[in-house]
Amino acid sequence: MGRRIHFVVDPQGWCCMGLIIFVWLYNTIFIPKVILFPHYEEGHISVVAIFCYYFCSLFCIASLLRASAADPGKLPENPKIPITEQEYWELCNKCNMMRPKRSHHCSRCGHCVRRMDHHCPWINNCVGEDNHWLFLQLCFYTQILSSYTLILDFCHYYYFLPLKKENWDVFVFRHELALLRISAFMGLIILGGISGLFYTQLMGIFTDTTSIEKMSNCCEDISRPQKPWQQTFSEVFGTRWKILWFIPFRQRQPLRVPYHFANHI
């Protein structure tokens, strides 16, 4: 589960995702070139700072690409419904297919997705049961990378010692201020937007509700058993090993929980 490649034909989503990749490439190329490498050569920072930046950058792009290409939980055309679980399935009034409760039909993708949270144009994919954990990792590492970039931009002008030799790249040297201002502007915009989204996602996991369920007001406290936060996070990430929650280079295996408990509304 979660190993199938999912591709959404949506020009708007391609543009949004292309913009995110452009911002990532911009900072990954120019920040080390303008700040990290020159200051490392003159002994102002250690190699650990460079390693940490590329580490965050790698995990950020990995979670983005995997969240975009991963199957969010698309239901097959003829799902096999166990007899003991038939009462927890319902008929979709848009595609006339049987689906588990808490599934939702995405009009942009044209199919139902298990436990769909929302359709995100920035990854050009739905956020559902099988890729929600990757979307959370994307938000987390994007915040770290944006914050790290802003700190480096600030330290370059107000904390680090002035560079003794000019950058060998004439273009970068002449446009250094403009390049860093663009980097700081993009970092502030992305950090502000992602922080709000990440907070909303965390609150949804803590309360065991999706964004669609919140908007439709279909989640009443009545008939919902309360789960500890460790259980809800483990169900999203597919493992109880908390260290694995931060690693995008793995396959998610859904936890075996009682069906009526996982689909209680």
Phi and psi restraints in degrees (value plus and minus 20) as a CYANA .aco file:
   2 GLY   PHI      64.4   104.4
   2 GLY   PSI     -13.7    26.3
   3 ARG   PHI    -119.5   -79.5
   3 ARG   PSI     -31.8     8.2
   4 ARG   PHI     -97.7   -57.7
   4 ARG   PSI     124.0   164.0
   5 ILE   PHI     -98.9   -58.9
   5 ILE   PSI     109.1   149.1
   6 HIS   PHI    -137.0   -97.0
   6 HIS   PSI     101.4   141.4
   7 PHE   PHI    -143.8  -103.8
   7 PHE   PSI     104.0   144.0
   8 VAL   PHI    -127.0   -87.0
   8 VAL   PSI     104.2   144.2
   9 VAL   PHI    -106.8   -66.8
   9 VAL   PSI      76.7   116.7
  10 ASP   PHI    -169.8  -129.8
  10 ASP   PSI      84.1   124.1
  11 PRO   PHI     -76.8   -36.8
  11 PRO   PSI     -57.4   -17.4
  12 GLN   PHI     -83.4   -43.4
  12 GLN   PSI     -62.4   -22.4
  13 GLY   PHI     -85.0   -45.0
  13 GLY   PSI     -57.7   -17.7
  14 TRP   PHI     -81.6   -41.6
  14 TRP   PSI     -61.2   -21.2
  15 CYS   PHI     -85.5   -45.5
  15 CYS   PSI     -63.7   -23.7
  16 CYS   PHI     -84.2   -44.2
  16 CYS   PSI     -65.6   -25.6
  17 MET   PHI     -87.6   -47.6
  17 MET   PSI     -57.0   -17.0
  18 GLY   PHI     -82.0   -42.0
  18 GLY   PSI     -55.8   -15.8
  19 LEU   PHI     -86.3   -46.3
  19 LEU   PSI     -61.2   -21.2
  20 ILE   PHI     -83.7   -43.7
  20 ILE   PSI     -63.1   -23.1
  21 ILE   PHI     -85.0   -45.0
  21 ILE   PSI     -56.7   -16.7
  22 PHE   PHI     -82.5   -42.5
  22 PHE   PSI     -65.3   -25.3
  23 VAL   PHI     -81.3   -41.3
  23 VAL   PSI     -61.8   -21.8
  24 TRP   PHI     -83.8   -43.8
  24 TRP   PSI     -65.5   -25.5
  25 LEU   PHI     -83.6   -43.6
  25 LEU   PSI     -61.3   -21.3
  26 TYR   PHI     -77.8   -37.8
  26 TYR   PSI     -71.1   -31.1
  27 ASN   PHI     -92.0   -52.0
  27 ASN   PSI     -55.1   -15.1
  28 THR   PHI     -88.5   -48.5
  28 THR   PSI     -48.7    -8.7
  29 ILE   PHI    -108.8   -68.8
  29 ILE   PSI     -69.8   -29.8
  30 PHE   PHI    -103.9   -63.9
  30 PHE   PSI     -54.5   -14.5
  31 ILE   PHI     -82.5   -42.5
  31 ILE   PSI     -69.4   -29.4
  32 PRO   PHI     -82.5   -42.5
  32 PRO   PSI     -56.8   -16.8
  33 LYS   PHI     -89.6   -49.6
  33 LYS   PSI     -57.9   -17.9
  34 VAL   PHI    -108.9   -68.9
  34 VAL   PSI     -56.8   -16.8
  35 ILE   PHI    -133.1   -93.1
  35 ILE   PSI     -79.8   -39.8
  36 LEU   PHI     -85.1   -45.1
  36 LEU   PSI     -76.2   -36.2
  37 PHE   PHI     -84.5   -44.5
  37 PHE   PSI     -65.5   -25.5
  38 PRO   PHI     -80.5   -40.5
  38 PRO   PSI     -62.6   -22.6
  39 HIS   PHI     -92.7   -52.7
  39 HIS   PSI     -49.0    -9.0
  40 TYR   PHI     -88.5   -48.5
  40 TYR   PSI     -61.1   -21.1
  41 GLU   PHI     -83.0   -43.0
  41 GLU   PSI     -51.3   -11.3
  42 GLU   PHI    -115.3   -75.3
  42 GLU   PSI     -14.2    25.8
  43 GLY   PHI      61.0   101.0
  43 GLY   PSI      -1.9    38.1
  44 HIS   PHI    -102.8   -62.8
  44 HIS   PSI     -47.1    -7.1
  45 ILE   PHI    -154.8  -114.8
  45 ILE   PSI     143.4   183.4
  46 SER   PHI    -114.8   -74.8
  46 SER   PSI     149.3   189.3
  47 VAL   PHI     -87.9   -47.9
  47 VAL   PSI     -38.9     1.1
  48 VAL   PHI     -82.2   -42.2
  48 VAL   PSI     -57.3   -17.3
  49 ALA   PHI     -82.9   -42.9
  49 ALA   PSI     -59.6   -19.6
  50 ILE   PHI     -88.4   -48.4
  50 ILE   PSI     -63.9   -23.9
  51 PHE   PHI     -81.0   -41.0
  51 PHE   PSI     -63.3   -23.3
  52 CYS   PHI     -84.9   -44.9
  52 CYS   PSI     -57.5   -17.5
  53 TYR   PHI     -85.5   -45.5
  53 TYR   PSI     -66.6   -26.6
  54 TYR   PHI     -89.6   -49.6
  54 TYR   PSI     -50.3   -10.3
  55 PHE   PHI     -82.3   -42.3
  55 PHE   PSI     -68.9   -28.9
  56 CYS   PHI     -84.3   -44.3
  56 CYS   PSI     -59.4   -19.4
  57 SER   PHI     -84.6   -44.6
  57 SER   PSI     -62.1   -22.1
  58 LEU   PHI     -83.8   -43.8
  58 LEU   PSI     -66.6   -26.6
  59 PHE   PHI     -87.3   -47.3
  59 PHE   PSI     -51.7   -11.7
  60 CYS   PHI     -87.3   -47.3
  60 CYS   PSI     -69.5   -29.5
  61 ILE   PHI     -90.8   -50.8
  61 ILE   PSI     -52.1   -12.1
  62 ALA   PHI     -85.4   -45.4
  62 ALA   PSI     -64.7   -24.7
  63 SER   PHI     -88.0   -48.0
  63 SER   PSI     -53.1   -13.1
  64 LEU   PHI     -85.7   -45.7
  64 LEU   PSI     -69.7   -29.7
  65 LEU   PHI     -86.4   -46.4
  65 LEU   PSI     -59.4   -19.4
  66 ARG   PHI     -91.1   -51.1
  66 ARG   PSI     -59.1   -19.1
  67 ALA   PHI     -84.8   -44.8
  67 ALA   PSI     -53.0   -13.0
  68 SER   PHI     -95.0   -55.0
  68 SER   PSI     -58.4   -18.4
  69 ALA   PHI    -114.1   -74.1
  69 ALA   PSI     -32.4     7.6
  70 ALA   PHI     -97.1   -57.1
  70 ALA   PSI     126.3   166.3
  71 ASP   PHI     -88.4   -48.4
  71 ASP   PSI      99.2   139.2
  72 PRO   PHI     -93.9   -53.9
  72 PRO   PSI     -29.7    10.3
  73 GLY   PHI     105.2   145.2
  73 GLY   PSI      17.3    57.3
  74 LYS   PHI     -84.0   -44.0
  74 LYS   PSI     113.1   153.1
  75 LEU   PHI    -101.8   -61.8
  75 LEU   PSI     119.8   159.8
  76 PRO   PHI     -89.0   -49.0
  76 PRO   PSI     143.2   183.2
  77 GLU   PHI     -85.8   -45.8
  77 GLU   PSI     -58.7   -18.7
  78 ASN   PHI    -144.5  -104.5
  78 ASN   PSI      57.0    97.0
  79 PRO   PHI     -89.5   -49.5
  79 PRO   PSI     124.2   164.2
  80 LYS   PHI    -109.9   -69.9
  80 LYS   PSI      95.9   135.9
  81 ILE   PHI    -122.3   -82.3
  81 ILE   PSI      96.2   136.2
  82 PRO   PHI     -80.7   -40.7
  82 PRO   PSI     125.8   165.8
  83 ILE   PHI     -80.0   -40.0
  83 ILE   PSI     -56.6   -16.6
  84 THR   PHI     -93.6   -53.6
  84 THR   PSI     -29.4    10.6
  85 GLU   PHI    -137.1   -97.1
  85 GLU   PSI     -12.1    27.9
  86 GLN   PHI     -82.4   -42.4
  86 GLN   PSI     -51.9   -11.9
  87 GLU   PHI     -90.7   -50.7
  87 GLU   PSI     -34.1     5.9
  88 TYR   PHI    -118.8   -78.8
  88 TYR   PSI      -7.4    32.6
  89 TRP   PHI    -133.4   -93.4
  89 TRP   PSI     137.8   177.8
  90 GLU   PHI    -165.2  -125.2
  90 GLU   PSI     146.8   186.8
  91 LEU   PHI    -115.8   -75.8
  91 LEU   PSI     108.4   148.4
  92 CYS   PHI     -96.3   -56.3
  92 CYS   PSI     108.8   148.8
  93 ASN   PHI    -102.6   -62.6
  93 ASN   PSI     -17.3    22.7
  94 LYS   PHI    -127.2   -87.2
  94 LYS   PSI     -61.7   -21.7
  95 CYS   PHI    -132.1   -92.1
  95 CYS   PSI     -20.4    19.6
  96 ASN   PHI      36.3    76.3
  96 ASN   PSI      20.4    60.4
  97 MET   PHI    -141.2  -101.2
  97 MET   PSI     129.7   169.7
  98 MET   PHI     -95.5   -55.5
  98 MET   PSI     121.2   161.2
  99 ARG   PHI    -167.9  -127.9
  99 ARG   PSI     133.9   173.9
 100 PRO   PHI     -88.4   -48.4
 100 PRO   PSI     133.6   173.6
 101 LYS   PHI     -81.8   -41.8
 101 LYS   PSI     131.5   171.5
 102 ARG   PHI      58.4    98.4
 102 ARG   PSI     -17.0    23.0
 103 SER   PHI    -104.3   -64.3
 103 SER   PSI     143.0   183.0
 104 HIS   PHI    -165.8  -125.8
 104 HIS   PSI     128.0   168.0
 105 HIS   PHI    -110.3   -70.3
 105 HIS   PSI     103.7   143.7
 106 CYS   PHI    -112.6   -72.6
 106 CYS   PSI      93.9   133.9
 107 SER   PHI     -88.8   -48.8
 107 SER   PSI     -46.6    -6.6
 108 ARG   PHI     -95.0   -55.0
 108 ARG   PSI     -59.0   -19.0
 109 CYS   PHI    -107.8   -67.8
 109 CYS   PSI     -46.6    -6.6
 110 GLY   PHI      65.4   105.4
 110 GLY   PSI       3.0    43.0
 111 HIS   PHI    -174.6  -134.6
 111 HIS   PSI     149.2   189.2
 112 CYS   PHI    -108.3   -68.3
 112 CYS   PSI     126.7   166.7
 113 VAL   PHI    -147.1  -107.1
 113 VAL   PSI     112.3   152.3
 114 ARG   PHI     -84.3   -44.3
 114 ARG   PSI     110.7   150.7
 115 ARG   PHI      24.0    64.0
 115 ARG   PSI      33.8    73.8
 116 MET   PHI     -90.9   -50.9
 116 MET   PSI     112.1   152.1
 117 ASP   PHI    -111.6   -71.6
 117 ASP   PSI     -70.9   -30.9
 118 HIS   PHI    -192.5  -152.5
 118 HIS   PSI     147.8   187.8
 119 HIS   PHI    -118.2   -78.2
 119 HIS   PSI     102.1   142.1
 120 CYS   PHI    -125.7   -85.7
 120 CYS   PSI      94.4   134.4
 121 PRO   PHI     -88.6   -48.6
 121 PRO   PSI     -41.0    -1.0
 122 TRP   PHI     -93.1   -53.1
 122 TRP   PSI     -40.0     0.0
 123 ILE   PHI    -133.5   -93.5
 123 ILE   PSI     -18.6    21.4
 124 ASN   PHI      33.0    73.0
 124 ASN   PSI      26.4    66.4
 125 ASN   PHI    -183.2  -143.2
 125 ASN   PSI     140.6   180.6
 126 CYS   PHI     -96.4   -56.4
 126 CYS   PSI     134.1   174.1
 127 VAL   PHI    -126.0   -86.0
 127 VAL   PSI      86.7   126.7
 128 GLY   PHI    -150.3  -110.3
 128 GLY   PSI    -182.1  -142.1
 129 GLU   PHI     -78.9   -38.9
 129 GLU   PSI     -57.7   -17.7
 130 ASP   PHI    -111.5   -71.5
 130 ASP   PSI     -32.8     7.2
 131 ASN   PHI    -149.2  -109.2
 131 ASN   PSI      -9.1    30.9
 132 HIS   PHI     -82.3   -42.3
 132 HIS   PSI     -58.2   -18.2
 133 TRP   PHI     -84.2   -44.2
 133 TRP   PSI     -55.2   -15.2
 134 LEU   PHI     -90.2   -50.2
 134 LEU   PSI     -56.3   -16.3
 135 PHE   PHI     -85.5   -45.5
 135 PHE   PSI     -58.6   -18.6
 136 LEU   PHI     -85.0   -45.0
 136 LEU   PSI     -61.2   -21.2
 137 GLN   PHI     -82.7   -42.7
 137 GLN   PSI     -59.8   -19.8
 138 LEU   PHI     -80.1   -40.1
 138 LEU   PSI     -66.7   -26.7
 139 CYS   PHI     -82.0   -42.0
 139 CYS   PSI     -61.7   -21.7
 140 PHE   PHI     -85.3   -45.3
 140 PHE   PSI     -71.2   -31.2
 141 TYR   PHI     -93.6   -53.6
 141 TYR   PSI     -46.9    -6.9
 142 THR   PHI     -86.0   -46.0
 142 THR   PSI     -60.0   -20.0
 143 GLN   PHI     -83.4   -43.4
 143 GLN   PSI     -63.8   -23.8
 144 ILE   PHI     -84.0   -44.0
 144 ILE   PSI     -65.7   -25.7
 145 LEU   PHI     -85.4   -45.4
 145 LEU   PSI     -60.9   -20.9
 146 SER   PHI     -85.4   -45.4
 146 SER   PSI     -63.3   -23.3
 147 SER   PHI     -84.1   -44.1
 147 SER   PSI     -63.0   -23.0
 148 TYR   PHI     -81.5   -41.5
 148 TYR   PSI     -62.5   -22.5
 149 THR   PHI     -83.2   -43.2
 149 THR   PSI     -63.6   -23.6
 150 LEU   PHI     -84.1   -44.1
 150 LEU   PSI     -59.1   -19.1
 151 ILE   PHI     -83.9   -43.9
 151 ILE   PSI     -62.3   -22.3
 152 LEU   PHI     -85.8   -45.8
 152 LEU   PSI     -60.8   -20.8
 153 ASP   PHI     -79.7   -39.7
 153 ASP   PSI     -62.7   -22.7
 154 PHE   PHI     -87.8   -47.8
 154 PHE   PSI     -66.4   -26.4
 155 CYS   PHI     -86.3   -46.3
 155 CYS   PSI     -50.0   -10.0
 156 HIS   PHI     -80.5   -40.5
 156 HIS   PSI     -55.4   -15.4
 157 TYR   PHI    -119.6   -79.6
 157 TYR   PSI     -47.6    -7.6
 158 TYR   PHI    -137.7   -97.7
 158 TYR   PSI     -26.2    13.8
 159 TYR   PHI    -150.4  -110.4
 159 TYR   PSI     -69.5   -29.5
 160 PHE   PHI     -85.9   -45.9
 160 PHE   PSI     130.9   170.9
 161 LEU   PHI     -88.2   -48.2
 161 LEU   PSI     128.0   168.0
 162 PRO   PHI     -80.0   -40.0
 162 PRO   PSI     124.6   164.6
 163 LEU   PHI     -91.9   -51.9
 163 LEU   PSI     118.7   158.7
 164 LYS   PHI    -103.1   -63.1
 164 LYS   PSI     -47.7    -7.7
 165 LYS   PHI    -143.0  -103.0
 165 LYS   PSI     128.4   168.4
 166 GLU   PHI     -93.1   -53.1
 166 GLU   PSI     134.7   174.7
 167 ASN   PHI     -86.2   -46.2
 167 ASN   PSI     119.3   159.3
 168 TRP   PHI     -87.6   -47.6
 168 TRP   PSI     -42.8    -2.8
 169 ASP   PHI    -105.5   -65.5
 169 ASP   PSI      90.3   130.3
 170 VAL   PHI     -81.8   -41.8
 170 VAL   PSI     -60.4   -20.4
 171 PHE   PHI     -82.3   -42.3
 171 PHE   PSI     -66.6   -26.6
 172 VAL   PHI     -84.3   -44.3
 172 VAL   PSI     -60.3   -20.3
 173 PHE   PHI     -85.0   -45.0
 173 PHE   PSI     -62.8   -22.8
 174 ARG   PHI     -91.9   -51.9
 174 ARG   PSI     -51.1   -11.1
 175 HIS   PHI    -131.6   -91.6
 175 HIS   PSI       5.2    45.2
 176 GLU   PHI     -79.8   -39.8
 176 GLU   PSI     -66.5   -26.5
 177 LEU   PHI     -82.6   -42.6
 177 LEU   PSI     -63.8   -23.8
 178 ALA   PHI     -85.0   -45.0
 178 ALA   PSI     -60.9   -20.9
 179 LEU   PHI     -83.0   -43.0
 179 LEU   PSI     -62.1   -22.1
 180 LEU   PHI     -93.1   -53.1
 180 LEU   PSI     -52.9   -12.9
 181 ARG   PHI     -85.6   -45.6
 181 ARG   PSI     -60.7   -20.7
 182 ILE   PHI     -84.2   -44.2
 182 ILE   PSI     -62.2   -22.2
 183 SER   PHI     -81.6   -41.6
 183 SER   PSI     -64.6   -24.6
 184 ALA   PHI     -85.6   -45.6
 184 ALA   PSI     -59.7   -19.7
 185 PHE   PHI     -83.2   -43.2
 185 PHE   PSI     -67.6   -27.6
 186 MET   PHI     -84.8   -44.8
 186 MET   PSI     -57.3   -17.3
 187 GLY   PHI     -83.9   -43.9
 187 GLY   PSI     -61.0   -21.0
 188 LEU   PHI     -86.4   -46.4
 188 LEU   PSI     -63.6   -23.6
 189 ILE   PHI     -83.2   -43.2
 189 ILE   PSI     -68.6   -28.6
 190 ILE   PHI     -88.1   -48.1
 190 ILE   PSI     -61.6   -21.6
 191 LEU   PHI     -83.0   -43.0
 191 LEU   PSI     -61.4   -21.4
 192 GLY   PHI     -84.8   -44.8
 192 GLY   PSI     -64.9   -24.9
 193 GLY   PHI     -89.6   -49.6
 193 GLY   PSI     -64.2   -24.2
 194 ILE   PHI     -88.4   -48.4
 194 ILE   PSI     -55.2   -15.2
 195 SER   PHI     -81.8   -41.8
 195 SER   PSI     -64.4   -24.4
 196 GLY   PHI     -84.4   -44.4
 196 GLY   PSI     -61.9   -21.9
 197 LEU   PHI     -86.2   -46.2
 197 LEU   PSI     -62.2   -22.2
 198 PHE   PHI     -83.8   -43.8
 198 PHE   PSI     -59.8   -19.8
 199 TYR   PHI     -83.0   -43.0
 199 TYR   PSI     -63.0   -23.0
 200 THR   PHI     -81.9   -41.9
 200 THR   PSI     -61.8   -21.8
 201 GLN   PHI     -84.9   -44.9
 201 GLN   PSI     -62.4   -22.4
 202 LEU   PHI     -83.4   -43.4
 202 LEU   PSI     -62.4   -22.4
 203 MET   PHI     -84.9   -44.9
 203 MET   PSI     -54.6   -14.6
 204 GLY   PHI     -84.9   -44.9
 204 GLY   PSI     -58.4   -18.4
 205 ILE   PHI     -91.3   -51.3
 205 ILE   PSI     -60.9   -20.9
 206 PHE   PHI     -79.9   -39.9
 206 PHE   PSI     -59.2   -19.2
 207 THR   PHI    -113.1   -73.1
 207 THR   PSI     -21.4    18.6
 208 ASP   PHI      38.7    78.7
 208 ASP   PSI      26.1    66.1
 209 THR   PHI    -154.1  -114.1
 209 THR   PSI     131.3   171.3
 210 THR   PHI    -116.3   -76.3
 210 THR   PSI     147.8   187.8
 211 SER   PHI     -83.5   -43.5
 211 SER   PSI     -57.9   -17.9
 212 ILE   PHI     -86.3   -46.3
 212 ILE   PSI     -59.9   -19.9
 213 GLU   PHI     -85.7   -45.7
 213 GLU   PSI     -55.9   -15.9
 214 LYS   PHI     -86.4   -46.4
 214 LYS   PSI     -62.3   -22.3
 215 MET   PHI     -89.6   -49.6
 215 MET   PSI     -53.2   -13.2
 216 SER   PHI    -108.3   -68.3
 216 SER   PSI     -24.5    15.5
 217 ASN   PHI      35.1    75.1
 217 ASN   PSI      17.6    57.6
 218 CYS   PHI    -117.1   -77.1
 218 CYS   PSI     -17.7    22.3
 219 CYS   PHI    -125.7   -85.7
 219 CYS   PSI      75.7   115.7
 220 GLU   PHI    -113.2   -73.2
 220 GLU   PSI     130.3   170.3
 221 ASP   PHI     -83.9   -43.9
 221 ASP   PSI     -44.8    -4.8
 222 ILE   PHI     -89.3   -49.3
 222 ILE   PSI     117.7   157.7
 223 SER   PHI      53.4    93.4
 223 SER   PSI     -13.5    26.5
 224 ARG   PHI    -126.7   -86.7
 224 ARG   PSI      94.8   134.8
 225 PRO   PHI     -91.9   -51.9
 225 PRO   PSI     117.4   157.4
 226 GLN   PHI     -98.1   -58.1
 226 GLN   PSI     116.0   156.0
 227 LYS   PHI    -134.1   -94.1
 227 LYS   PSI     125.4   165.4
 228 PRO   PHI     -87.2   -47.2
 228 PRO   PSI     132.8   172.8
 229 TRP   PHI     -84.5   -44.5
 229 TRP   PSI     -50.3   -10.3
 230 GLN   PHI     -82.8   -42.8
 230 GLN   PSI     -55.9   -15.9
 231 GLN   PHI     -89.7   -49.7
 231 GLN   PSI     -64.0   -24.0
 232 THR   PHI     -85.9   -45.9
 232 THR   PSI     -60.7   -20.7
 233 PHE   PHI     -88.1   -48.1
 233 PHE   PSI     -58.8   -18.8
 234 SER   PHI     -84.0   -44.0
 234 SER   PSI     -56.7   -16.7
 235 GLU   PHI     -87.4   -47.4
 235 GLU   PSI     -58.0   -18.0
 236 VAL   PHI     -88.9   -48.9
 236 VAL   PSI     -65.8   -25.8
 237 PHE   PHI    -105.7   -65.7
 237 PHE   PSI     -32.1     7.9
 238 GLY   PHI      57.5    97.5
 238 GLY   PSI      -2.4    37.6
 239 THR   PHI    -181.3  -141.3
 239 THR   PSI     131.2   171.2
 240 ARG   PHI    -113.1   -73.1
 240 ARG   PSI     -24.2    15.8
 241 TRP   PHI    -100.6   -60.6
 241 TRP   PSI      87.5   127.5
 242 LYS   PHI     -84.3   -44.3
 242 LYS   PSI     -49.8    -9.8
 243 ILE   PHI     -83.8   -43.8
 243 ILE   PSI     -49.9    -9.9
 244 LEU   PHI     -96.6   -56.6
 244 LEU   PSI     -32.8     7.2
 245 TRP   PHI     -84.8   -44.8
 245 TRP   PSI     -40.5    -0.5
 246 PHE   PHI    -121.7   -81.7
 246 PHE   PSI     -16.7    23.3
 247 ILE   PHI    -128.5   -88.5
 247 ILE   PSI      95.3   135.3
 248 PRO   PHI    -102.9   -62.9
 248 PRO   PSI     -29.9    10.1
 249 PHE   PHI    -113.3   -73.3
 249 PHE   PSI      40.5    80.5
 250 ARG   PHI    -175.8  -135.8
 250 ARG   PSI     151.4   191.4
 251 GLN   PHI    -124.2   -84.2
 251 GLN   PSI     115.1   155.1
 252 ARG   PHI    -103.0   -63.0
 252 ARG   PSI     110.5   150.5
 253 GLN   PHI    -135.1   -95.1
 253 GLN   PSI      96.3   136.3
 254 PRO   PHI     -81.6   -41.6
 254 PRO   PSI     119.1   159.1
 255 LEU   PHI     -91.1   -51.1
 255 LEU   PSI     124.8   164.8
 256 ARG   PHI    -104.4   -64.4
 256 ARG   PSI      80.9   120.9
 257 VAL   PHI    -139.3   -99.3
 257 VAL   PSI     134.3   174.3
 258 PRO   PHI     -75.4   -35.4
 258 PRO   PSI     115.2   155.2
 259 TYR   PHI     -82.0   -42.0
 259 TYR   PSI     -60.5   -20.5
 260 HIS   PHI     -88.2   -48.2
 260 HIS   PSI     -44.1    -4.1
 261 PHE   PHI    -100.8   -60.8
 261 PHE   PSI     -53.3   -13.3
 262 ALA   PHI     -99.8   -59.8
 262 ALA   PSI     -39.1     0.9
 263 ASN   PHI    -149.7  -109.7
 263 ASN   PSI      44.8    84.8
 264 HIS   PHI    -110.2   -70.2
 264 HIS   PSI     -20.2    19.8
